[in-house]
Amino acid sequence: QVQLVESGGGLVQAGGSLRLSCAASSRTFVSAVMGWFRQAPGKEREFLAAISWISSITSYADSVKGRFTISRDKATNTLSLQMTSLKPEDTAVYYCAARTDTAQLRTTTSWYNYWGQGTQVTVSS
């Protein structure tokens, strides 16, 4: 079992930046992929970025490419999402997700079998 706990959400003005973190329960990942998703009210959960835990290969949604950066710290088992040039349409609950039996990057929610509780990000205009 893996527990994921997000932090770092909040209220920011358009054009600002936020850094989200996701702490994974202590264990050594032999093979894993982790990702960030978001869900706005009335919308489906949307893929943002994913990273292979071992190789650090990344994948991004077109909507955030160049503005968001996913990274991981193997020493502290922490996943991060640096968000810049934020827009009001980035307002959503942000979730981290993990799958620990593969290193294949996928963009679908069904690929991931562990989820955090989410953290709210609100971008004001």
Summary of the structure (lengths in Angstrom):
residues: 125
radius of gyration: 13.5
end to end distance: 39.9
largest distance: 42.8
contacts: 383
relative contact order: 0.32
helix: 5%
strand: 49%
